[in-house]
Amino acid sequence: MDIFGEILGCLAGICTAVVFLPQSIQTIKTKNVSGLSLGSYVIYCVGMILWIAYGVYLHSIQMMFFNALSLFFAMIILYIIIQQRIKKR
């Protein structure tokens, strides 16, 4: 891949990975998950796991790294959603 493709891929990966960072920070601070969908976060996390597996298959460090970072932030939110739902029971 040429340098333009690498830069484009890195920029896309950064945007995708950090999209959940503000939500993660807010969720950690407030513990308010009332407007967040458990199903959406579960499906998103499964999708990220599959993207990581695809990155492994392609031997793409870039794909594995950015999807793992995105998965990390989404898992924080998912964990808090589940934790709050258990507390409500």
N, C-alpha and C positions, 0 to 999 in steps of 0.2 A: 504494500500500500504506500502511496506517496505521502509526503509530509502534509499536504492539504487535507487528505483523508484522515490522517492521524489527529491533526488539530481539530477537525470537525467532529470526529468521534469523541475526543476528550471533552470538548465543549458540551456536546450533547450528554455525555456521561455525567459531567459535573451538574448540569441543570437537572437531570433526572434524579441524581443521587441526593441533592440538597433540597429538593422540593418538599420533603417531609421534615426538614430541620426546624423551620419555624413552628410547625404544628407540634413537633416533638417537644420543643422547649415550652410552648404554651401548655401542653397537656401535662408535662412534668410539674410545672409551677402550679397549675390550677386544679389538676386532677378532674377537670370537667370534661367528660366524654359524651355528654347527653346528645350532642348533634353528630356524633361519629358512628358510622355503620360498622358493626362487627364483621358482617359478611363481606363488605368491600375490602376491609383490611386483610381478612383471611385469604380472599382470592388474589389480592395484590401480592401478598407474601408468597403464596404458592407460585404465582407468575415469576417473581424475582428468583425463586429457587430454580425454576425451570430455565430462566435466562442464564443463571450461573452455570447450570449443568451444560447448557448449550455452549457457553464460553469455554468450559473445560473441553468439550468435544472439539471445538475449533482451535483450541490452544490459544485463546485470546485473553491475555492478562487484563487488557483494558476492559473487556466485557465482564469478566469475572469481578474485577475490583469495583467498578462503579455500581454494578448490580448488587454486590455484597454490601456496599455502603448504603445504598437505597434500602435494602432489606433490613439492615441494622436499625435505621431510623423508623421504618414502618413497624418493625417488631417492638420497639419501645412503646409506640402508640397502641399496638395490638395488646401487649401485655397489660397496659393500664386499663384498656377497655375491659378486658377479661377480669382483671382484679376488681374493678368498680362494679361489674355485674355480679360477681360473687359476693361482694360486701352488701349489695342490695337484697340478697336472699335472706 
